Amino acid sequence: MKRKVNKNRMFYFVVSVLTVIIIVVSGVKVFFDFFVSDDRSVVSKTTLDQMEVYGYTLDDLDTELYKVYFDELKGILDKDDVDYKLYAEGLVKLFVTDFYTLDNKVTSSDIGGTEFIHSNLVDNFKMNAGDTMYKHVKNNVYGDRTQELPKVNSVSIDYITEEEYSYDSKQYDAYKVSASWEYEKDLGYESKGVFYLIKDSNKLVIVEKSGE
């Protein structure tokens, strides 16, 4: 009988110890989750400027090069008589700078250049980019990412031609723009392409991109 009592005491002792351990571990986890994590500032975007009529925005995470091209395009579009050839060139420069620069992207789903794509193509464009170029972009929500990622350093327009383009069973005035670009550091990413832009009302949108 005495042996049975000792076993019961041992059982309750073990249970008590395990309970204390669980409480301590849970407390430590809660501390780190709610106090330590909260001390880290989350990376967020702040809009600095926008071209409301066209839906183009500039935010504080955009690169200095993007800001230069944004101001250039804004100057082109502010004119009473818009030069659409210059518009097409400026739009391609912005798209390339935003899409092919990855080091300022917060997550792999933060796809650049979507505001320059035809609205009907954006979902497929984002899905394809997420499965390819943006696939390995690591999370930078807390600004502590050490991953080396590409940053576009300059964009050159090699040539531009005016032509007609068939899209969704309709003919549009279009521009074929060939561009090449350089990175701050060559990490083996794509560096040239041909872009097709159609004129939809008063706005140009990219509907196709291909290699040379």
N, C-alpha and C positions, 0 to 999 in steps of 0.2 A: 504493500500500500504506500509506504514511504517513497519508494522508487517512482511510482506513478505520479505522486505530487511533484517530485523533482523534474520529471519530464514535462509536466504541465507548466511549471515555472520557466523551464528553459524555452518552451514554445512561445510563451507570452513575452519573454525577454527578447527573443529573436524577432518577433513581430514588432515589438516596440522599437528596436534598433532600426529595422527596415523602414518603419514609418517615419522615424526621425530623418533617416537618409533621404527618403523621398521628398520630405518637406524642405530639407536644406537644398537639395538639387533643384527643386521647383523654384525655391526662392531666389537662387543664384540666376536661374534662367530668366525669371521675371525681371530681376535687376538689370541684366544685360539687355534684354529686349526693350524695356521701357525707359531705362535711364541712359545706358551707354549708347544705344543705337540712336536715341533721340538727340544726342549731342552732335551727331553728324549732320551737316547741312545737305539737303537734297538739291541736286542740280535741276534748275528749272529755266524755262525760256521767258524772256520779257520782250514784247514787241517794241521796236524802236521807231519804225516807220512803215508805211504801207501805201500801196497804190490801190485804193479801194475799188475803182472801176474795173481793174484788171485782176484783182485778187492776189496781188503779189505783196509779200511781207518781208520785212527785215527784222531780225531779232538779235539779241546780244550774244548768242552762241555762233552766229555766222562769222566766217573768217573775214579778215581785212580785205582780201581780194573780192569776196562776194559783195562787201559794202561798196567798194569802188564801182563794180559792174552794176550794182543796184542803182547807184546815183546816176550813172551814165544812162541807163535805160529810162530812169525817171525823167531825165532831161529830154530824152527823145519823145517820150509819150506826153509830156507837158505841152508840146508844141501844138498849135491849132491845126497844122497840116502835118500829120505823122508820116515820116519816111519809113515805110514798112520793110524796106531792105535793111536799114539800120536796126529796126525793131527786131527783125529775125536774127541778126547777128548778135545783138545784145541779149536776146532771150536764150540763145544757145550757150553763150558764155556763162550766164547765170545757172542754167541747168547743169552744165558740165561741172562748174565749181561746186555746186551744192550736192549733186549726186555722187560724184567721184571723190569728194572729201569725206572721209569716214571718221577722222580723229575728233570731230566735234559732235558726233552723234551719240546720244545718251544710251540707246539700246539698239538691238538689231532690227527692231521694228520702226525705228526712227528714219524712214526712207527719205532721202533728199530729192528735190526736184519735182515732186508730185504736182505742185501748183502750175507747172508749165506743160503738163500732159493733158491731152483731151480727157474730159471728165468720164467718158464712157470706157476709157482704157486704164484708169487709175488703179482699180482693184487688181486687175491682172498684172499690171506693172509692179505694184507693191509685192504681190505674191511671188513673182519671178525674182525680184531683187532680194527678197527675204530668203529665197532658196539658193541664191548664188552669191553675189558680191557681198551682201550684208550678213550672210549666214554665220560667219565666225566673229562678228563684232560682239565683244564682251560688254556686260552691263557696266555703266558708269554713273549710276544714279547718285552715288555719293562722291563722285569726282576723284576716285582713287584708282582708276584703271591705269595699268602700266603697259598695256598692249600697244605695240607699234602699228599704226594705221596710216593710210595715205592721206596727203593733203595737197590739193591742187595749188600750184604756184603761179601758173599763167595759162591762158587759153588763147589760141590763135585761130582766126578764121582763114582757111586756105582758099576757099572759093564759095560763091553763092550764085545760084541761078534761079530764075523764075520759070515756073512751069505749072501745068495742071496736074492735079492729083485726084484719083478716084477713091472716095471713102464712103462706105455705107451706101453704095449705089448712087452717089452724087459726085459731081465734078466741082472741085474747089480750086481757086487761085492758091498756088502754093510756092514755097521756097525750099530749094534743096541746098542745105548748108553743110559744107565739109569743114570739120574742125580738128585740131590737134592740141594736145595739152601736155604740160610738164608738171611733175610732182616735186615737192620739196625734197623728197628722197624717193628714188626709184625702187619700189617694192614689187615690181612685176605686174602691175595692174594695167588695164587697157589705157591707151593714150591717144587714140584717134577714132573718128567715126563720122558717118554721114547722117544728117538729121533731116527729116521731112516735116515741114510745118504748113498747116493749112490756115487760111483766113476764114474764121467763123465769126460773122458780123464784123465787129471792129477789133477782134482779138485774134492773135496768133496762138496756135496750140501745136505741140509736137504729136504726131500720129505714128511716126516710125523712126527707128534708128537702125542703121546697118553698118557693117564694116566697109572699108574702102573697096 
